[in-house]
Amino acid sequence: MREINVFEITKAVRNLCINSNYYLSQDVKDRIKEAFNNESSSMAKDILEKILKNIDIAKNEDMPACQDTGMACVFVEIGQDIHIVGGDLEDAINEGVRQGYIEGYLRKSVVKDPLNRVNTKDNTPGVIYYDMVSGNKLNITVAPKGFGSENMSQIKMLKPADGIEGVKEFIIEVVRDAGPNPCPPIVVGVGIGGTFDKAANMAKRALIRPLSEKNNNKFYRDLEDEILEEINKLGIGPQGFGGKTTALAVNIETYPTHIAGLPVAVNINCHVTRHAHIEL
Amino acid sequence: MEKKISLPLTYDKVKQLKIGDSVLITGVIYTARDAAHKRLVELLDEGKSMPIDVKDSIIYYVGPAPAKPGQPIGSAGPTTSYRMDPYTPRLLNSGLRGMIGKGLRSKEVIESMKKNGAVYFAAIGGAAALMSKSIKKAEIVAYEDLGSEAIRRLEVVDLPVIVVIDSEGNNLYEISQN
């Protein structure tokens, strides 16, 4: 059985925390450039230009693109033929978060208790998701999540009778309610189906899918396109000052659900949509 | 067309600012966000004086990333403003003249801005590395225990912002989306 030492996992998580915050991925940058070319108002163009410039400064000077370097969401896919040795996996991941946020000069935004709000001073703990998969690899994705956009996210338990129209209406309503608050242009992660918690989880996972990739299923691919078009007709625009670009992408993930239910979760991300991945 | 303004931000200067104006701010401003606002208003409730003089000043809603060695500050873009709304009218009544943040404000805040003659600017959310280039010096002046939420005194040169709500209560968000 293949062995992976927790030391390697700590090192990987550390680097992913730093890299995801400093270097925005090409898919996001490409979509912002497209949006810049597509906008006609001078205000919208000027804002998108400054956003692109910001991405370059962050990259060239090794500094975070946004000061809200987020809560570290860590997605771990564990191949079932791996043996993790040398210590506790969860401790190793959080140690990676700690090292990354301290050594990378990232902001520590986590409080130990939601009501007695004392900062943990090292951005731990991360929010960690484990999946067991086949094979003997370990895949780790770190997606730091800022809360300007997280706070604008919503979930709703629709009725089956609400159908596709109900789903569309809800997603668009969430984006309209959010308005300028989540730093548009935004990325909209949607989870449809499963249970209450599964829908929210899928919405979060939808945000780590590259913006250049669509849903595999044609029905949902078309729905992504249709909802994106509707959202961009809202006219909220970059930073809420009007324009054609309210969202850069709509990513939908789905799962089978119960005969009585139609859960829909909408997780909003800002234009600083961050994710970095490594396979060990 | 960009307007340049310098601190202190007097009533007369605020009256000349209109929604949609791109403004470059130079001078001393202060940072404060959720936890610092809570403490400032608690002091006012107790009839005590605040650790900063907000009169004719600007508060920037930001919790900056830590400075790397040799840098005055880390990335420093705006945080969402509505969370400060419950506290803001108290500070405006104390003479605060401007705020920098992003996103919508409550009716109560806008009414208080009209009454007191104050302006609300938006900075570009997420353009935090870019914004940090306009901050030449930063020092903590209160609530060091709050970490990134501590109150900082910033010396800024040509900090780029946009007038979103002016002292007449005109609102760029409402106008530009219709």
Interface residues (C-beta under 8 A of the other chain):
Chain A: M43 D46 I47 K50 I51 K53 N54 I57 A58 E61 M63 P64 A65 C66 Q67 D68 T69 Y105 L106 R107 K108 S109 R117 N119 K121 G148 N151 G179 P180 N181 P182 C183 L234 G235 I236 G237 Q239 G240 F241 G242 C270 H271 V272
Chain B: G20 S22 A35 V62 G63 P64 A65 P66 A67 K68 G74 S75 A76 G77 T79 T80 Y82 K102 G103 L104 A122 I124 G125 G126 A127 A128 A129 L130 S132 K133 L146 G147 S148 P160 I162 L172 Y173 S176 Q177 N178
